[in-house]
Amino acid sequence: MSNIVDELVQDYIRSTLKESKTFLRELEEYADKNLVPIVHKEVAQLLKVLLKIHKPKKILEVGCAIGYSSMLFADTLDKNCEIITVERNEKMIEKAKENLKKYGFEDNIKILEGDAEEKLKEVEGSFDMIFLDAAKGQYKLFYDLVIDKLKTGGLLVSDNILYKGMVASDKYVIRRKKTIVKRMRSYLDYISNCDYLDTSLISIGDGVALSYKKY
Ligand SMILES: C[S@@+](CC[C@H](N)C(=O)[O-])C[C@H]1O[C@@H](n2cnc3c(N)ncnc32)[C@H](O)[C@@H]1O
């Protein structure tokens, strides 16, 4: 199983979406051509609606890639926000920097270059929203490094949590992904049962977890 949602359903949902702005479309085309994994279109739409409701002033992102999601966030918020995003892949960093400059987001988005395991320890201050979208086997590790930086009333969004359906059922698990799947299940169990979070697992895109921090 490569897609957690029936293709007809996904196509229908996508057909309801408005066309992306030109600069986002250019980034989507680049990502498609160069196999850069960016947020699924319907997840991007969900995030846009959440951003409009929640109006975060400060966002921390783990997994920048070419800067697509961070620029989508900043654009949705009319640049009334500060975004810190972490990326370890040099080629991605180079492209993301180029994109931030080209599309005018350098003042709003700061890239922390290096492995999140190290870089997140250096992040100071508190955030209204945290977006986890990096190595799928490391979500609990990232979570432990960021959760104290999420304000009460803040939103934690974790992407790709169903991991092509493998997390939901053993029948889809590929042998070499077993450890990642095990770790993701344990992460989801944790955020679903943690007293100070209210979490909802949503089966769109590759699966998204929304967690509200109660205290
Ligand atoms: C799915 S992509 C991010 C996509 C981006 N959020 C978007 O939607 O436009 C994941 C990125 O996380 C980066 N990454 C994975 N593990 C990481 C880690 N431990 N530290 C820093 N970056 C990491 C990868 O290099 C990759 O570019």
The ligand as a MOL file (V3000), in Angstrom:
LIG
                    3D

  0  0  0     0  0            999 V3000
M  V30 BEGIN CTAB
M  V30 COUNTS 27 29 0 0 0
M  V30 BEGIN ATOM
M  V30 1 C 9.4730 15.4310 4.2330 0
M  V30 2 S 10.8540 16.4510 4.0440 0 CHG=1
M  V30 3 C 10.2920 18.0030 4.6550 0
M  V30 4 C 9.3060 18.6320 3.7610 0
M  V30 5 C 8.8860 20.0410 4.1530 0
M  V30 6 N 8.4250 20.1110 5.5150 0
M  V30 7 C 7.7900 20.4900 3.2290 0
M  V30 8 O 6.6670 20.0100 3.3710 0
M  V30 9 O 8.0620 21.3380 2.3670 0 CHG=-1
M  V30 10 C 11.8860 15.9360 5.3680 0
M  V30 11 C 13.1980 16.6820 5.4560 0
M  V30 12 O 13.7150 16.4500 6.7660 0
M  V30 13 C 15.1220 16.3510 6.6790 0
M  V30 14 N 15.5490 15.5910 7.8690 0
M  V30 15 C 15.3020 14.2850 8.1330 0
M  V30 16 N 15.8100 13.9590 9.3320 0
M  V30 17 C 16.3990 15.0700 9.8130 0
M  V30 18 C 17.1130 15.3490 11.0160 0
M  V30 19 N 17.3230 14.4090 11.9400 0
M  V30 20 N 17.5860 16.6070 11.1940 0
M  V30 21 C 17.3840 17.5700 10.2420 0
M  V30 22 N 16.7160 17.3550 9.1020 0
M  V30 23 C 16.2310 16.1240 8.8800 0
M  V30 24 C 15.3760 15.6540 5.3650 0
M  V30 25 O 16.6720 15.9380 4.8800 0
M  V30 26 C 14.2590 16.2080 4.4820 0
M  V30 27 O 14.7050 17.2900 3.7080 0
M  V30 END ATOM
M  V30 BEGIN BOND
M  V30 1 1 1 2
M  V30 2 1 2 3
M  V30 3 1 2 10
M  V30 4 1 3 4
M  V30 5 1 4 5
M  V30 6 1 5 6
M  V30 7 1 5 7
M  V30 8 2 7 8
M  V30 9 1 7 9
M  V30 10 1 10 11
M  V30 11 1 11 12
M  V30 12 1 11 26
M  V30 13 1 12 13
M  V30 14 1 13 14
M  V30 15 1 13 24
M  V30 16 1 14 15
M  V30 17 1 14 23
M  V30 18 2 15 16
M  V30 19 1 16 17
M  V30 20 1 17 18
M  V30 21 2 17 23
M  V30 22 1 18 19
M  V30 23 2 18 20
M  V30 24 1 20 21
M  V30 25 2 21 22
M  V30 26 1 22 23
M  V30 27 1 24 25
M  V30 28 1 24 26
M  V30 29 1 26 27
M  V30 END BOND
M  V30 END CTAB
M  END
